[in-house]
Amino acid sequence: MLESRDEWIEKRAYAIWEAEGYPSGRDTVHWEQASQERIALEKSTGKGKKSTAKLKAKIDVKPKATPKVKVTAATPASDVAAKAVPKRASKKVVEAKI
């Protein structure tokens, strides 16, 4: 899973803090250094905001299938009740009764 930009900066700032021997009061300096390293990394790999927009445009997305609706003429309720057919039993049930 890809980590977010802030997560990467946080981990890098922590690594810088550790490398300097755990000094107190330099958290903003470490965060800025890590942030600048991330910007330089994004520029070198071409993963700036402009290129991500281009990548999103290149992704081929298939549209969702539209459900097919069967159009039938309306039938009166009395005809529907007269045509009701009882459910048939499955083959397994029929064979078990024999």
C-alpha contacts under 8 A as a table, 3 or more apart, distances in Angstrom:
res1	aa1	res2	aa2	distance
3	E	7	E	6.11
3	E	8	W	6.53
4	S	7	E	5.23
4	S	8	W	6.36
5	R	8	W	5.21
5	R	9	I	6.30
5	R	38	R	7.91
6	D	9	I	5.05
6	D	10	E	6.03
7	E	10	E	5.04
7	E	11	K	6.21
8	W	11	K	5.26
8	W	12	R	6.15
8	W	38	R	7.94
9	I	12	R	5.07
9	I	13	A	5.96
9	I	31	W	6.85
9	I	34	A	5.35
9	I	35	S	5.79
9	I	38	R	6.91
10	E	13	A	5.17
10	E	14	Y	6.20
10	E	31	W	7.06
10	E	34	A	7.68
11	K	14	Y	5.13
11	K	15	A	6.27
12	R	15	A	5.00
12	R	16	I	6.23
12	R	34	A	5.61
13	A	16	I	5.07
13	A	17	W	6.16
13	A	27	D	7.70
13	A	30	H	4.96
13	A	31	W	5.13
13	A	33	Q	7.30
13	A	34	A	5.29
14	Y	17	W	4.99
14	Y	18	E	6.20
14	Y	30	H	7.62
15	A	18	E	5.07
15	A	19	A	6.11
16	I	19	A	5.03
16	I	20	E	6.25
16	I	30	H	6.30
16	I	34	A	7.90
17	W	20	E	5.29
17	W	21	G	6.59
17	W	22	Y	5.35
17	W	23	P	6.83
17	W	26	R	7.99
17	W	27	D	7.57
17	W	30	H	6.55
18	E	21	G	5.26
18	E	22	Y	5.16
19	A	22	Y	7.42
20	E	23	P	6.70
23	P	26	R	6.61
24	S	27	D	7.38
25	G	28	T	7.90
26	R	29	V	5.26
26	R	30	H	6.31
27	D	30	H	5.14
27	D	31	W	6.09
28	T	31	W	4.96
28	T	32	E	6.08
29	V	32	E	5.21
29	V	33	Q	6.16
30	H	33	Q	5.09
30	H	34	A	6.10
31	W	34	A	5.14
31	W	35	S	6.02
32	E	35	S	4.93
32	E	36	Q	6.12
33	Q	36	Q	5.17
33	Q	37	E	6.23
34	A	37	E	5.03
34	A	38	R	6.22
35	S	38	R	5.08
35	S	39	I	6.32
36	Q	39	I	5.09
36	Q	40	A	6.21
37	E	40	A	5.10
37	E	41	L	6.10
38	R	41	L	4.96
38	R	42	E	6.14
39	I	42	E	5.13
39	I	43	K	6.24
40	A	43	K	5.16
40	A	44	S	6.17
41	L	44	S	5.16
41	L	45	T	6.21
42	E	45	T	5.33
42	E	46	G	5.80
42	E	47	K	4.94
42	E	48	G	5.66
43	K	46	G	5.09
43	K	47	K	6.48
43	K	48	G	6.27
44	S	47	K	7.90
46	G	51	S	6.62
47	K	50	K	7.78
47	K	51	S	5.74
47	K	52	T	6.36
48	G	51	S	5.56
48	G	52	T	6.51
49	K	52	T	5.31
49	K	53	A	6.43
50	K	53	A	5.38
50	K	54	K	6.54
51	S	54	K	4.98
51	S	55	L	6.19
52	T	55	L	4.94
52	T	56	K	6.19
53	A	56	K	5.16
53	A	57	A	6.30
54	K	57	A	5.08
54	K	58	K	6.31
55	L	58	K	5.08
55	L	59	I	6.50
56	K	59	I	5.40
75	T	79	D	6.67
75	T	80	V	7.03
76	P	79	D	5.56
76	P	80	V	6.72
77	A	80	V	5.14
77	A	81	A	6.42
78	S	81	A	5.30
78	S	82	A	6.32
79	D	82	A	5.13
79	D	83	K	6.21
80	V	83	K	5.24
80	V	84	A	6.30
81	A	84	A	5.31
89	A	93	V	6.22
89	A	94	V	6.51
90	S	93	V	5.43
90	S	94	V	6.43
91	K	94	V	5.10
91	K	95	E	6.10
92	K	95	E	5.23
92	K	96	A	6.12
93	V	96	A	5.11
93	V	97	K	6.39
94	V	97	K	5.35
94	V	98	I	6.74
95	E	98	I	5.37
